[in-house]
Amino acid sequence: MTEIVLGVGASHSTLMNTHWAEVDHLPEAHAFRDGLAAARDALAAARPDAVLVLGSNHFRGMFLDLMPAFTVGVGEVLGAGEAGTPAGPLPVDPALARTVVDGLVGAGFDPAFSLRLTVDHGITHAVQHLLPALDVPIVPVVVNTFAPPLPSLRRCHDLGAAIGATLRADGVDRRVAVVASGGLSHRLPWPKWFAALSDDDRFLVRAWLEGRNSWGEFEVRRREIIRAAEPDINPAFDHRFLDLLASGDAAALAALVERSSADIEAEAGNGAQEIRAWIAMAAALTGPGGPPAGATLAYAAMPQWLTGMGVSLLTPATLEHAR
């Protein structure tokens, strides 16, 4: 059977790629980057045959003309290449991706799938920094975190549990790691698509609807809108979430996944909806031996990147107990 060997949660921000010089003097920026490097090394040491990457879409690969809750790339996967992230074809494991889709359908989910999926930094930022040689095939699972209505936190937890169960039961001898990309607390100057109140709001909604074949045409103004945003970071929320993962506190996780999207946004910003990927990753790593053992490798509240930036490492209980 497939062995799930490691889980990684990592925040992303393209500003880390494009505006590093602005934060190079800050110890907390280096601490976060060092945490990513430690997770990269742990991932390499785990020797996965494939990496399942759970992440978000920022309206560069998926748009408001069609917005599934969950989408699995089962064929060609292309990086959008924005802000210095990987562009063009990425290494993929189509057979594993089809197994995941079949397992999710069998578990009562209705995932979308794509034979030619474009992913943006919601997937590729993690790939860039955790698999820099691009030498391990991936299976991307894109979770809708920005176009309401969003899948509930509970639904994302159950999706991750179904992925974990599918992998453990597939009868194939391989090693798989699970990476979650996104969050933590932050607020993007993005409107709800049905409540565009300002010129900037209307511009963004038009970009999200019409950008499928021309998202680059919207990019300059879009970036200006983001760069003009005021930071809104909640370190207390971030630390509680990271501590929950590190402790393997099943009761606290059960309470968290019953919270509403509106509740999460009010406390930690619309960008915090990306914790769905982390919740799914933790659920996938929770197996017959119980919840995974966790460790927080880095945390930095980075107003320059608008985001609470964290790195978490999870080890399945069966592997931890064997040490």
C-alpha positions, 0 to 999 in steps of 0.5 A: 500500500502507499505510505504517507511519509510526511506532511508540510504546511507552508504559507505563500506570498509572491512578494517573497519572490519579487520584493525580497530586497525590501525585507532582507534586513529583517530576521523574521523574513530569514527565519521564515525562509530558513523554515522553508529550507528545513521543510525542503530538507525534511521532504528530500529525506522522506524520499517521496515518489510523489507529492500531493499538493493542496493549494488555492487558486488566485484567478490565474488558472481558474475563473468565475466562468467555472469555479469548482470546489475541488479540482484534481489535475490528472493530466498536463499541469502548467505553472502560470509563472506569475511573479517568478514562480515556475512556468510551463509544464510541471512533473505530474503523476497521472496514475496517482491523480486518477486514483485520488479522483476515484477514491474521492468519488467512492467516498461521496465527493464530486471532484472536478478533474482537469487534463490540462490544469493551469495552477498559480502560486497557490500551488507553485510557490510551494513546489518552487521552494520545497521541490526546487529541482522539480524532480518529484511528480506532483498531484495538484488538488486545488481548493476554492478559497476565494470565490464564495460559497466556499466548501466548508472547513468540515468538508475540506477536513473530510476531503483530506481524510478521504484522500488519506484513506484512498492512498493507504488502501490503493495496494501500490508500493510507493511513498507519498508526501502531502503539502498544503500551501496557503494562509495564514492570517491575511486580508486581500483587497478582494471583493466578493464577486457579487458585491463589487462596490468600487472601481477597483472591485469591479475591475477585479471581478472583471479580471476574474471572469474574463481573464482565462486566456488573458490574465496577464493583461490585468496583472499590472493594475491587479498588483497595484491594488494588492500592494496598496492594501493595508496589512491585517494579520492576526498572530494570535490566530496563527499561533493557535492554529500552528499549535493545534497542528503541532499538538495533534489536538483532535478535539481542537481540530474538530471544533475548528472545522465547525467554524463558518467561513464568515467567522474565519474571515472576521477573525483572520481575514479572507486570506485565512480561508486558505487554512482549508488546505492545511486542514485537509493535509492534517486529516490526510496524515491522520491514520489508524495510529491517530493524529500526526506528530507536528512541529512548527518550523517557522512563524513570522508576521510579515506586514510587507507580505500582508501575511502571517507566514508559517511552516509546519511539519507533520509526521504520521503517527505510525512513522513517529512510533517506529522511531 
